Amino acid sequence: MEKNAKIYVAGHRGMVGSAIVRALRRHGYAHIITRTHAELDLTRQADVQAFFKHERPDYVFLAAAKVGGIVANNEAPADFMYQNMALEMNVIHSAWQSGVRKLQFLGSSCIYPRLAPQPMPESCLLTSALEPTNEAYALAKISGLKYCEYLNRQYHTDFISVMPTNLYGPGDNYHPPHSHVVPARIRRFHEAKLAGLEEVTCWGDGSPLREFLYVDDLADLCVFLMNHYSGSETVNAGTGRELTIRELTTLVAETVGYKGRITWDVTKPNGTPRKLLDVSKATRLGWTAKTSLREGLALAYDDFLHNPMRAER
């Protein structure tokens, strides 16, 4: 990407989009185009087409999405499917129509089968059933990835996709029923510490294995791939390291400074048993994650403490 290129970051207020904007600025890209949801509703096709016709961006990072944890995905699967499919199809299609030189689609590791081989290579996509608790979101993300692939095949576009593992960091969503595991744990332990609670109960039994990537590491990879990768197969973004949810929970409690007991409600779902990405492709391309989980959690907690809107999001 040329330093003076027009770069549109869709979803610039979200955790991933804001990290991409930070990374672009660190790398010297100054002509960054953004729109808030109030300014441009990406689910409205005509509005998206008009935006692309007027702005004519050279490059696009599609980081906009409706996201949430297990509770949110279980409660509103139709909303997750419709809103994500609508906005991604509108942006990708309009990018193709307006002659965007390169687009990057951001997905999620939940696109891979529930019982995929571990670590999960990019090639295991669509080889068996998805995890039921986030199937609607996964299907939407698979559709976006495949649409990029089909445009490349049919119209010779240069549209790529990146599938990150579980993300955390500045700009995360701490809303209790809608947040993912790291921000949810940060908020619960912080509030329990302030309230002097002797016990905090967490969902499941703590046995599932998960991998976590600091969002600014992902953003650096996103910029790197726009400059160094072309191809229809997605690229996994992760650390290649995993730990149990129980271990993560203990680490978050230590980071926050909560000293009480942690108990587990085994009547609640665990989700996918294991989710570790095979990141050898990104490694071969020349990229590896730099931020350790302990360091990243400290940075995330600091962001939580200085984010006055954390309770309302």
Backbone as numpy.savetxt, mean C-alpha at the origin, in Angstrom:
# Nx Ny Nz CAx CAy CAz Cx Cy Cz
12.88 9.16 -15.98 12.04 10.35 -15.98 12.92 11.59 -15.98
12.64 12.52 -16.89 13.39 13.76 -16.95 13.02 14.64 -15.75
13.97 15.40 -15.25 13.74 16.21 -14.06 12.65 17.26 -14.26
12.46 17.70 -15.50 11.44 18.73 -15.76 10.12 18.15 -16.24
9.98 16.82 -16.18 8.75 16.17 -16.66 7.57 16.49 -15.75
6.36 16.46 -16.32 5.14 16.64 -15.55 4.74 15.27 -14.97
4.69 15.18 -13.66 4.43 13.91 -12.99 3.17 14.03 -12.13
2.19 13.22 -12.45 0.94 13.21 -11.68 0.99 12.10 -10.64
0.79 12.46 -9.37 0.71 11.47 -8.29 -0.74 11.42 -7.83
-1.44 10.35 -8.19 -2.83 10.17 -7.78 -2.84 9.60 -6.37
-3.56 10.25 -5.46 -3.59 9.81 -4.07 -2.47 10.41 -3.25
-2.10 11.66 -3.55 -0.93 12.27 -2.91 -1.12 12.55 -1.42
-2.35 12.51 -0.93 -2.57 12.75 0.50 -2.51 11.47 1.32
-2.53 10.32 0.67 -2.45 9.05 1.38 -1.04 8.75 1.82
-0.89 7.68 2.58 0.42 7.31 3.09 1.42 7.05 1.95
1.01 6.25 0.96 1.92 5.91 -0.13 2.14 7.11 -1.05
1.06 7.77 -1.44 1.17 8.90 -2.35 2.03 10.02 -1.79
1.85 10.33 -0.50 2.65 11.40 0.11 4.12 11.01 0.19
4.39 9.73 0.41 5.77 9.26 0.44 6.40 9.35 -0.95
5.62 9.06 -1.99 6.13 9.18 -3.36 6.45 10.64 -3.68
5.60 11.55 -3.25 5.87 12.98 -3.46 7.17 13.37 -2.76
7.36 12.91 -1.52 8.61 13.20 -0.80 9.82 12.65 -1.55
9.69 11.41 -2.06 10.81 10.80 -2.78 11.12 11.55 -4.07
10.08 11.94 -4.80 10.29 12.68 -6.04 11.03 13.99 -5.77
10.64 14.68 -4.72 11.29 15.95 -4.39 12.73 15.73 -3.96
12.98 14.64 -3.23 14.37 14.33 -2.84 15.24 14.09 -4.06
14.64 13.50 -5.10 15.39 13.19 -6.32 15.41 14.34 -7.32
14.86 15.48 -6.96 14.97 16.67 -7.80 13.87 16.88 -8.81
12.73 16.15 -8.66 11.60 16.36 -9.56 10.71 17.46 -8.98
10.52 18.51 -9.75 9.82 19.69 -9.23 8.42 19.88 -9.77
8.14 19.32 -10.96 6.85 19.57 -11.62 5.88 18.43 -11.28
5.41 18.44 -10.04 4.52 17.38 -9.55 3.08 17.89 -9.54
2.20 17.14 -10.18 0.79 17.51 -10.27 0.00 16.69 -9.25
-0.87 17.35 -8.50 -1.72 16.66 -7.53 -3.13 17.24 -7.59
-4.07 16.45 -7.11 -5.45 16.89 -6.93 -6.02 16.23 -5.68
-6.71 16.98 -4.87 -7.42 16.39 -3.74 -8.69 15.70 -4.24
-9.30 14.89 -3.38 -10.55 14.23 -3.76 -11.63 15.26 -4.04
-11.63 16.37 -3.30 -12.63 17.42 -3.52 -12.44 18.08 -4.88
-11.21 18.14 -5.34 -10.91 18.75 -6.64 -11.14 17.78 -7.80
-10.93 16.50 -7.57 -11.07 15.51 -8.63 -11.48 14.17 -8.03
-12.71 13.75 -8.29 -13.20 12.45 -7.86 -12.82 11.43 -8.92
-11.85 10.57 -8.60 -11.31 9.64 -9.59 -12.31 8.57 -10.01
-13.42 8.42 -9.29 -14.43 7.44 -9.71 -15.36 8.00 -10.79
-15.22 9.28 -11.12 -16.05 9.92 -12.15 -15.26 9.98 -13.46
-15.64 9.12 -14.39 -14.86 8.94 -15.62 -14.69 10.23 -16.41
-15.75 10.97 -16.62 -15.67 12.18 -17.43 -14.73 13.21 -16.80
-14.77 13.32 -15.47 -13.89 14.27 -14.78 -12.42 13.87 -14.92
-12.16 12.58 -14.83 -10.77 12.10 -14.97 -10.27 12.34 -16.39
-11.11 12.06 -17.37 -10.72 12.31 -18.76 -10.43 13.78 -19.01
-11.25 14.65 -18.45 -11.05 16.09 -18.62 -9.75 16.54 -17.95
-9.45 15.98 -16.80 -8.21 16.31 -16.09 -7.00 15.95 -16.94
-6.97 14.73 -17.49 -5.83 14.30 -18.30 -5.72 15.12 -19.58
-6.84 15.45 -20.17 -6.82 16.26 -21.39 -6.25 17.64 -21.13
-6.53 18.19 -19.95 -6.06 19.54 -19.61 -4.61 19.54 -19.14
-4.23 18.61 -18.28 -2.89 18.61 -17.67 -1.82 17.94 -18.53
-2.19 16.89 -19.26 -1.26 16.15 -20.12 0.02 15.75 -19.37
-0.09 14.99 -18.28 1.12 14.57 -17.57 1.96 13.62 -18.41
3.27 13.65 -18.17 4.18 12.73 -18.86 4.23 11.38 -18.15
4.17 11.41 -16.83 4.29 10.20 -16.02 3.20 10.20 -14.94
2.79 9.01 -14.55 1.73 8.87 -13.54 2.10 7.81 -12.52
1.94 8.17 -11.24 2.00 7.20 -10.14 0.58 7.04 -9.62
0.01 5.85 -9.77 -1.37 5.61 -9.33 -1.35 4.98 -7.94
-1.34 5.85 -6.91 -1.32 5.40 -5.53 -2.66 5.58 -4.83
-3.64 6.14 -5.52 -4.96 6.34 -4.93 -5.67 5.01 -4.76
-6.35 4.83 -3.63 -7.08 3.59 -3.38 -7.95 3.75 -2.14
-8.99 2.95 -2.08 -9.76 2.80 -0.84 -9.15 1.62 -0.11
-8.60 1.87 1.08 -7.89 0.82 1.81 -8.45 0.67 3.21
-8.16 -0.48 3.83 -8.60 -0.73 5.19 -8.13 -2.10 5.66
-8.34 -2.37 6.94 -7.93 -3.64 7.53 -9.00 -4.71 7.38
-8.87 -5.79 8.16 -9.79 -6.93 8.06 -11.23 -6.51 8.32
-11.46 -5.71 9.36 -12.82 -5.32 9.70 -13.46 -4.54 8.56
-12.76 -3.53 8.06 -13.31 -2.70 6.98 -13.58 -3.53 5.73
-12.66 -4.42 5.37 -12.85 -5.24 4.18 -14.02 -6.21 4.33
-14.21 -6.73 5.54 -15.32 -7.65 5.78 -16.66 -6.94 5.76
-16.69 -5.70 6.26 -17.95 -4.97 6.38 -18.42 -4.37 5.06
-17.49 -4.02 4.18 -17.88 -3.30 2.96 -17.17 -3.81 1.72
-17.27 -5.10 1.40 -16.56 -5.62 0.22 -17.01 -5.00 -1.09
-18.32 -4.70 -1.20 -18.82 -4.09 -2.45 -18.21 -2.71 -2.64
-18.12 -1.93 -1.56 -17.52 -0.60 -1.66 -16.05 -0.68 -2.05
-15.33 -1.60 -1.45 -13.92 -1.75 -1.77 -13.72 -2.15 -3.22
-14.55 -3.04 -3.72 -14.40 -3.49 -5.10 -14.76 -2.38 -6.08
-15.93 -1.75 -5.89 -16.39 -0.74 -6.84 -15.46 0.47 -6.88
-15.18 1.04 -5.72 -14.41 2.28 -5.71 -13.00 2.08 -6.25
-12.37 0.97 -5.90 -11.02 0.72 -6.40 -11.00 0.42 -7.89
-11.93 -0.39 -8.35 -11.96 -0.69 -9.79 -12.30 0.55 -10.60
-13.24 1.35 -10.12 -13.64 2.54 -10.86 -12.49 3.52 -10.99
-11.85 3.84 -9.88 -10.81 4.87 -9.94 -9.59 4.40 -10.72
-9.19 3.13 -10.55 -7.99 2.68 -11.26 -8.24 2.54 -12.76
-9.41 2.06 -13.14 -9.71 1.95 -14.57 -9.79 3.33 -15.22
-10.40 4.28 -14.52 -10.49 5.64 -15.07 -9.12 6.25 -15.27
-8.25 6.13 -14.28 -6.92 6.74 -14.39 -6.08 6.03 -15.44
-6.05 4.72 -15.41 -5.21 3.99 -16.37 -5.70 4.22 -17.79
-7.01 4.16 -18.00 -7.56 4.34 -19.34 -7.30 5.76 -19.86
-7.50 6.76 -19.01 -7.26 8.13 -19.43 -5.78 8.39 -19.67
-4.92 7.75 -18.89 -3.48 7.88 -19.11 -3.10 7.34 -20.49
-3.68 6.20 -20.85 -3.42 5.65 -22.18 -3.97 6.57 -23.27
-5.19 7.03 -23.10 -5.81 7.89 -24.11 -5.04 9.19 -24.33
-4.47 9.73 -23.27 -3.79 11.02 -23.38 -2.30 10.90 -23.72
-1.81 9.68 -23.91 -0.43 9.49 -24.32 0.59 9.59 -23.22
0.22 9.26 -21.98 1.18 9.24 -20.87 2.34 8.31 -21.23
3.56 8.76 -20.99 4.73 7.99 -21.40 4.95 6.76 -20.54
4.65 6.87 -19.25 4.82 5.72 -18.37 3.91 5.90 -17.16
3.29 4.80 -16.75 2.41 4.78 -15.58 2.85 3.67 -14.65
2.75 3.94 -13.36 3.04 2.92 -12.36 1.79 2.71 -11.50
1.34 1.47 -11.45 0.15 1.10 -10.67 0.59 0.45 -9.37
0.07 0.96 -8.25 0.41 0.42 -6.93 -0.68 -0.54 -6.48
-0.29 -1.76 -6.19 -1.25 -2.76 -5.74 -1.00 -3.18 -4.31
-1.13 -4.47 -4.04 -0.97 -5.00 -2.69 -0.64 -6.48 -2.78
0.09 -6.97 -1.79 0.45 -8.39 -1.78 -0.75 -9.29 -1.59
-1.91 -8.72 -1.23 -3.11 -9.56 -1.06 -3.63 -10.10 -2.40
-3.04 -9.67 -3.52 -3.43 -10.21 -4.82 -3.03 -11.67 -4.97
-2.10 -12.13 -4.15 -1.61 -13.49 -4.29 -2.50 -14.48 -3.55
-2.49 -15.76 -3.95 -3.36 -16.75 -3.33 -3.15 -16.88 -1.83
-4.21 -17.26 -1.13 -4.14 -17.43 0.32 -3.08 -18.43 0.72
-2.98 -19.51 -0.03 -2.00 -20.56 0.26 -0.92 -20.60 -0.80
-0.42 -19.44 -1.17 0.64 -19.34 -2.18 1.94 -19.91 -1.63
2.84 -20.33 -2.53 4.16 -20.77 -2.06 4.87 -19.61 -1.36
5.65 -19.95 -0.35 6.34 -18.92 0.43 7.85 -19.05 0.27
8.55 -17.93 0.04 8.02 -16.60 -0.23 7.30 -16.54 -1.57
6.39 -15.58 -1.73 5.51 -15.53 -2.89 6.20 -14.85 -4.08
6.43 -15.59 -5.17 6.99 -14.97 -6.36 5.90 -14.28 -7.17
6.28 -13.35 -8.01 5.32 -12.66 -8.87 4.54 -13.64 -9.75
5.16 -14.76 -10.09 4.55 -15.73 -11.00 3.41 -16.53 -10.38
3.18 -16.44 -9.06 2.12 -17.25 -8.44 0.75 -16.59 -8.55
0.67 -15.42 -9.16 -0.61 -14.72 -9.31 -1.63 -15.60 -10.03
-2.85 -15.65 -9.47 -3.98 -16.37 -10.07 -3.78 -17.88 -10.18
-2.97 -18.45 -9.30 -2.76 -19.89 -9.36 -3.68 -20.67 -8.41
-4.33 -19.98 -7.45 -5.31 -20.63 -6.58 -6.13 -19.55 -5.88
-7.00 -19.97 -4.94 -7.99 -19.08 -4.33 -7.35 -17.98 -3.49
-8.06 -16.84 -3.43 -7.62 -15.69 -2.63 -8.06 -15.84 -1.18
-7.50 -15.00 -0.31 -7.94 -14.92 1.08 -9.33 -14.30 1.11
-10.34 -15.00 1.68 -11.72 -14.49 1.65 -11.92 -13.13 2.32
-11.15 -12.82 3.36 -11.40 -11.59 4.10 -11.06 -10.33 3.34
-10.23 -10.44 2.29 -9.96 -9.25 1.47 -10.06 -9.53 -0.02
-10.90 -10.50 -0.36 -11.03 -10.93 -1.75 -11.48 -9.79 -2.67
-12.44 -8.97 -2.23 -12.96 -7.90 -3.08 -11.87 -6.90 -3.44
-11.09 -6.50 -2.44 -9.99 -5.56 -2.68 -8.94 -6.19 -3.59
-8.62 -7.46 -3.35 -7.63 -8.15 -4.16 -8.07 -8.25 -5.62
-9.32 -8.56 -5.84 -9.82 -8.67 -7.21 -9.73 -7.34 -7.95
-10.01 -6.26 -7.24 -9.89 -4.94 -7.85 -8.44 -4.65 -8.24
-7.51 -4.96 -7.36 -6.10 -4.71 -7.63 -5.57 -5.60 -8.76
-6.03 -6.84 -8.79 -5.64 -7.73 -9.89 -6.14 -7.17 -11.21
-7.34 -6.63 -11.22 -7.90 -6.06 -12.44 -7.05 -4.88 -12.94
-6.60 -4.02 -12.03 -5.76 -2.91 -12.43 -4.44 -3.37 -13.00
-3.84 -4.33 -12.34 -2.58 -4.90 -12.83 -2.75 -5.50 -14.21
-3.79 -6.28 -14.39 -4.03 -6.94 -15.67 -4.37 -5.95 -16.77
-5.08 -4.88 -16.42 -5.40 -3.88 -17.45 -4.12 -3.23 -17.96
-3.19 -2.94 -17.06 -1.88 -2.42 -17.49 -1.18 -3.42 -18.41
-1.22 -4.69 -18.03 -0.59 -5.73 -18.85 -1.22 -5.80 -20.24
-2.55 -5.75 -20.29 -3.23 -5.86 -21.58 -2.99 -4.63 -22.47
-2.92 -3.45 -21.85 -2.59 -2.26 -22.64 -1.18 -2.36 -23.21
-0.25 -2.87 -22.42 1.11 -3.06 -22.92 1.12 -4.01 -24.11
0.34 -5.08 -23.99 0.32 -6.09 -25.05 -0.35 -5.56 -26.32
-1.48 -4.89 -26.15 -2.27 -4.47 -27.30 -1.81 -3.15 -27.91
-1.40 -2.21 -27.04 -1.09 -0.86 -27.53 0.35 -0.43 -27.28
1.17 -1.36 -26.78 2.61 -1.10 -26.59 2.88 0.07 -25.65
2.07 0.19 -24.61 2.30 1.19 -23.58 3.45 0.72 -22.68
3.88 1.59 -21.80 4.92 1.27 -20.82 4.32 1.48 -19.44
3.37 0.62 -19.08 2.65 0.70 -17.81 3.13 -0.45 -16.92
3.65 -0.11 -15.77 4.22 -1.11 -14.86 3.42 -1.15 -13.56
3.63 -2.19 -12.77 2.93 -2.31 -11.49 3.89 -2.78 -10.40
3.57 -2.37 -9.18 4.37 -2.71 -8.01 3.43 -3.25 -6.95
3.80 -4.37 -6.33 2.95 -4.98 -5.30 3.68 -4.98 -3.97
3.38 -3.98 -3.12 4.05 -3.91 -1.82 3.46 -4.86 -0.80
4.28 -5.23 0.15 3.83 -5.98 1.31 3.11 -5.03 2.26
2.87 -5.43 3.50 2.22 -4.58 4.49 3.06 -3.33 4.75
2.43 -2.17 4.62 3.13 -0.90 4.75 2.80 -0.20 6.05
3.69 0.65 6.49 3.44 1.48 7.68 4.36 2.69 7.59
4.05 3.72 8.39 4.91 4.89 8.40 4.12 6.19 8.43
4.78 7.31 8.15 4.12 8.63 8.20 2.90 8.68 7.29
1.84 9.30 7.80 0.62 9.44 7.02 -0.32 8.26 7.10
-0.05 7.31 7.98 -0.90 6.11 8.08 -2.27 6.47 8.63
-3.20 5.52 8.49 -4.57 5.69 8.96 -4.72 5.00 10.31
-5.06 5.78 11.35 -5.15 5.24 12.71 -6.59 5.07 13.18
-7.55 5.16 12.27 -8.95 5.03 12.64 -9.19 3.61 13.14
-9.75 3.41 14.34 -9.79 2.08 14.96 -10.33 0.94 14.10
-11.55 1.02 13.52 -12.03 -0.14 12.77 -11.50 -0.24 11.35
-10.84 0.80 10.85 -10.46 0.83 9.45 -8.96 0.74 9.20
-8.18 0.69 10.25 -6.73 0.72 10.08 -6.15 -0.69 9.95
-4.91 -0.73 9.44 -4.18 -1.99 9.36 -3.49 -2.28 10.68
-2.77 -3.40 10.74 -2.31 -3.91 12.01 -1.33 -2.98 12.73
-0.35 -2.41 12.02 0.64 -1.57 12.72 0.01 -0.30 13.29
-0.69 0.52 12.48 -1.30 1.72 13.07 -2.35 1.40 14.12
-3.09 0.29 13.93 -4.09 -0.10 14.94 -3.42 -0.42 16.27
-2.29 -1.16 16.22 -1.57 -1.49 17.44 -0.98 -0.23 18.09
-0.41 0.66 17.27 0.18 1.89 17.81 -0.87 2.67 18.59
-2.03 2.85 17.98 -3.07 3.64 18.64 -3.58 2.96 19.91
-3.84 1.65 19.83 -4.40 0.95 20.99 -3.43 0.96 22.17
-2.16 0.70 21.90 -1.21 0.69 23.00 -0.95 2.09 23.55
-0.96 3.08 22.68 -0.80 4.46 23.14 -1.95 4.85 24.06
-3.18 4.56 23.65 -4.35 4.92 24.46 -4.40 4.10 25.75
-3.97 2.83 25.65 -3.94 1.99 26.85 -2.91 2.51 27.84
-1.78 2.98 27.33 -0.74 3.55 28.21 -1.26 4.80 28.91
-1.91 5.68 28.16 -2.43 6.91 28.75 -3.52 6.62 29.80
-4.33 5.59 29.52 -5.44 5.25 30.42 -5.01 4.37 31.60
-3.76 3.89 31.55 -3.28 3.03 32.61 -3.92 1.65 32.61
-4.33 1.16 31.42 -4.97 -0.15 31.34 -3.97 -1.27 31.63
-4.43 -2.27 32.37 -3.55 -3.39 32.71 -3.50 -4.45 31.61
-4.48 -4.39 30.68 -4.57 -5.46 29.68 -5.07 -4.91 28.35
-4.52 -5.42 27.26 -5.00 -5.12 25.91 -5.23 -6.45 25.20
-6.42 -6.60 24.59 -6.76 -7.83 23.87 -6.66 -7.60 22.37
-5.97 -8.51 21.70 -5.79 -8.42 20.25 -6.49 -9.59 19.56
-6.84 -9.37 18.29 -7.57 -10.39 17.52 -6.67 -11.58 17.18
-7.32 -12.76 17.09 -6.64 -13.96 16.63 -5.76 -14.57 17.70
-4.83 -15.42 17.26 -3.92 -16.05 18.21 -2.48 -15.56 18.09
-2.26 -14.62 17.15 -0.92 -14.05 16.99 0.04 -14.87 16.17
-0.43 -15.98 15.61 0.49 -16.88 14.89 0.79 -16.51 13.44
-0.09 -15.77 12.73 0.22 -15.48 11.33 1.55 -14.76 11.16
2.25 -15.10 10.09 3.53 -14.48 9.78 3.32 -13.34 8.80
3.95 -12.22 9.08 3.80 -11.04 8.21 5.14 -10.35 7.99
5.17 -9.61 6.90 6.33 -8.82 6.50 5.89 -7.37 6.46
6.77 -6.45 6.87 6.40 -5.04 6.94 7.47 -4.17 6.30
7.00 -3.22 5.48 7.91 -2.33 4.75 7.60 -0.89 5.10
8.64 -0.13 5.47 8.49 1.28 5.77 8.15 2.03 4.49
7.14 2.90 4.54 6.57 3.47 3.32 7.57 4.31 2.52
8.52 4.97 3.18 9.49 5.75 2.42 10.47 4.86 1.65
10.69 3.64 2.13 11.48 2.68 1.36 10.72 2.29 0.09
9.42 2.05 0.24 8.61 1.75 -0.95 8.67 2.90 -1.95
8.55 4.12 -1.48 8.55 5.28 -2.38 9.86 5.37 -3.16
10.97 5.09 -2.50 12.25 5.09 -3.21 12.27 4.02 -4.30
11.69 2.85 -4.01 11.60 1.81 -5.03 10.71 2.26 -6.19
9.61 2.93 -5.89 8.70 3.38 -6.94 9.40 4.30 -7.93
10.16 5.26 -7.42 10.90 6.17 -8.29 11.98 5.41 -9.04
12.66 4.51 -8.35 13.70 3.69 -8.96 13.15 2.89 -10.14
11.99 2.25 -9.95 11.43 1.42 -11.02 10.98 2.25 -12.21
10.48 3.45 -11.99 10.09 4.29 -13.11 11.29 4.62 -14.00
12.47 4.58 -13.42 13.68 4.88 -14.18 14.43 3.64 -14.67
14.12 2.48 -14.08 14.97 1.31 -14.38 14.21 0.04 -14.74
12.88 0.09 -14.85 12.14 -1.15 -15.14 11.01 -0.90 -16.11
10.88 -1.81 -17.06 9.72 -1.88 -17.95 9.36 -3.34 -18.11
8.06 -3.64 -18.06 7.62 -5.02 -18.20 6.22 -5.18 -17.67
5.52 -6.19 -18.15 4.13 -6.39 -17.75 3.99 -7.15 -16.44
4.99 -7.94 -16.08 4.91 -8.65 -14.80 5.18 -7.66 -13.68
4.42 -7.78 -12.61 4.58 -6.87 -11.48 5.92 -7.08 -10.78
6.26 -6.16 -9.89 7.47 -6.26 -9.09 7.07 -6.24 -7.61
7.47 -7.24 -6.87 7.20 -7.28 -5.44 8.05 -6.27 -4.68
7.45 -5.63 -3.69 8.17 -4.68 -2.85 8.07 -5.11 -1.40
9.17 -5.50 -0.82 9.18 -5.93 0.57 10.59 -5.98 1.11
10.72 -6.57 2.29 12.03 -6.67 2.93 12.62 -8.07 2.81
11.76 -9.07 2.54 12.22 -10.44 2.53 12.34 -11.04 3.92
11.88 -10.30 4.94 11.95 -10.78 6.33 10.55 -10.78 6.95
10.28 -11.74 7.82 8.95 -11.86 8.42 9.05 -12.11 9.91
7.92 -11.87 10.59 7.80 -12.18 12.01 6.33 -12.47 12.30
6.04 -13.08 13.44 4.65 -13.36 13.77 3.95 -12.09 14.23
2.63 -12.09 14.12 1.84 -10.96 14.62 2.06 -10.80 16.12
2.26 -11.88 16.81 2.53 -11.82 18.26 3.85 -11.08 18.51
4.88 -11.40 17.73 6.17 -10.71 17.87 6.05 -9.23 17.51
5.32 -8.95 16.43 5.10 -7.55 16.05 4.40 -6.79 17.17
3.37 -7.41 17.74 2.59 -6.77 18.80 3.47 -6.42 19.99
4.32 -7.34 20.37 5.25 -7.07 21.47 6.19 -5.92 21.13
6.68 -5.88 19.90 7.59 -4.83 19.48 6.91 -3.46 19.46
5.64 -3.42 19.02 4.90 -2.15 19.02 4.67 -1.69 20.46
4.30 -2.61 21.34 4.09 -2.24 22.74 5.36 -1.66 23.35
6.50 -2.27 23.04 7.78 -1.76 23.54 8.07 -0.37 22.98
7.77 -0.16 21.70 8.01 1.13 21.06 7.17 2.23 21.70
5.92 1.90 21.98 4.99 2.87 22.56 5.26 3.07 24.06
5.80 2.04 24.70 6.05 2.11 26.14 4.91 1.58 26.97
4.09 0.69 26.39 3.00 0.07 27.14 3.55 -1.12 27.94
3.23 -1.18 29.24 3.81 -2.21 30.13 2.81 -3.27 30.57
1.55 -3.17 30.14 0.52 -4.10 30.61 0.57 -5.46 29.92
-0.44 -6.31 30.21 -0.54 -7.64 29.62 -1.15 -7.55 28.23
-0.76 -8.50 27.39 -1.35 -8.63 26.05 -2.03 -9.99 25.99
-3.34 -10.00 25.72 -4.08 -11.26 25.59 -4.62 -11.37 24.17
-5.09 -12.58 23.82 -5.51 -12.85 22.44 -6.92 -13.43 22.41
-7.76 -12.90 21.52 -9.13 -13.38 21.35 -9.14 -14.34 20.16
-9.07 -15.62 20.45 -8.94 -16.62 19.40 -10.24 -16.86 18.66
-11.35 -16.23 19.08 -12.60 -16.35 18.34 -12.61 -15.43 17.11
-11.66 -14.51 17.04 -11.57 -13.58 15.91 -10.63 -14.14 14.84
-10.84 -13.75 13.57 -10.06 -14.34 12.47 -8.59 -13.91 12.49
-7.75 -14.81 12.01 -6.32 -14.52 11.87 -5.98 -13.89 10.52
-6.79 -14.20 9.50 -6.42 -13.81 8.14 -5.48 -14.85 7.54
-4.80 -14.48 6.48 -3.89 -15.39 5.79 -2.80 -15.89 6.73
-2.50 -17.20 6.73 -1.52 -17.74 7.66 -0.12 -17.14 7.51
0.28 -16.92 6.26 1.64 -16.42 6.02 1.65 -15.58 4.76
2.38 -14.47 4.79 2.48 -13.61 3.62 3.89 -13.02 3.57
4.76 -13.70 2.85 6.12 -13.23 2.66 6.39 -13.13 1.17
6.83 -11.97 0.73 7.09 -11.77 -0.69 8.49 -12.22 -1.07
8.58 -12.79 -2.26 9.88 -13.06 -2.87 10.34 -11.75 -3.51
11.36 -11.13 -2.95 11.82 -9.82 -3.44 13.09 -9.93 -4.27
13.39 -11.13 -4.76 14.63 -11.33 -5.53 14.63 -10.53 -6.83
13.45 -10.30 -7.39 13.38 -9.53 -8.64 13.84 -8.09 -8.41
13.31 -7.45 -7.37 13.72 -6.09 -7.04 15.20 -6.04 -6.68
15.67 -7.07 -5.99 17.08 -7.12 -5.62 17.97 -7.21 -6.85
17.57 -8.04 -7.81 18.35 -8.15 -9.05 18.38 -6.84 -9.82
17.30 -6.08 -9.72 17.25 -4.78 -10.40 18.13 -3.74 -9.71
18.51 -4.01 -8.46 19.43 -3.11 -7.76 18.85 -2.38 -6.57
17.72 -2.88 -6.01 17.09 -2.19 -4.89 16.91 -3.12 -3.70
17.15 -2.60 -2.48 16.82 -3.31 -1.25 16.29 -2.30 -0.23
15.42 -2.76 0.66 14.88 -1.89 1.71 15.99 -1.53 2.70
15.89 -0.32 3.26 16.96 0.18 4.13 16.54 0.33 5.59
15.25 0.49 5.88 14.79 0.82 7.22 14.41 -0.43 8.00
15.05 -0.64 9.16 14.70 -1.80 9.99 13.32 -1.59 10.60
12.67 -2.69 11.00 11.33 -2.60 11.57 11.35 -1.80 12.87
12.32 -2.02 13.72 12.40 -1.29 14.98 12.56 0.21 14.73
13.43 0.57 13.79 13.63 1.97 13.45 12.36 2.56 12.84
11.74 1.81 11.94 10.53 2.29 11.28 9.37 2.49 12.24
9.22 1.58 13.20 8.15 1.72 14.19 8.34 2.96 15.05
9.58 3.26 15.39 9.85 4.47 16.17 9.48 5.71 15.37
9.79 5.71 14.07 9.44 6.84 13.21 7.92 6.94 13.05
7.25 5.79 12.93 5.80 5.78 12.79 5.13 6.30 14.06
5.61 5.90 15.22 5.02 6.37 16.47 5.24 7.87 16.65
6.39 8.34 16.24 6.64 9.78 16.30 5.66 10.53 15.41
5.38 9.99 14.23 4.41 10.60 13.33 3.02 10.60 13.97
2.65 9.49 14.61 1.36 9.40 15.28 1.21 10.49 16.35
2.26 10.69 17.12 2.22 11.67 18.20 2.09 13.10 17.68
2.56 13.33 16.47 2.55 14.69 15.93 1.50 14.88 14.85
0.56 13.94 14.74 -0.51 14.02 13.75 -1.81 14.35 14.46
-2.22 15.61 14.47 -3.41 16.00 15.23 -4.71 15.40 14.73
-4.72 14.87 13.49 -5.95 14.31 12.92 -6.02 12.80 13.06
-5.08 12.20 13.81 -5.00 10.74 13.84 -6.29 10.08 14.34
-6.96 10.72 15.29 -8.16 10.09 15.88 -9.37 10.17 14.98
-9.37 11.10 14.02 -10.55 11.30 13.19 -10.48 10.57 11.87
-9.30 10.10 11.46 -9.16 9.54 10.12 -9.68 8.12 10.05
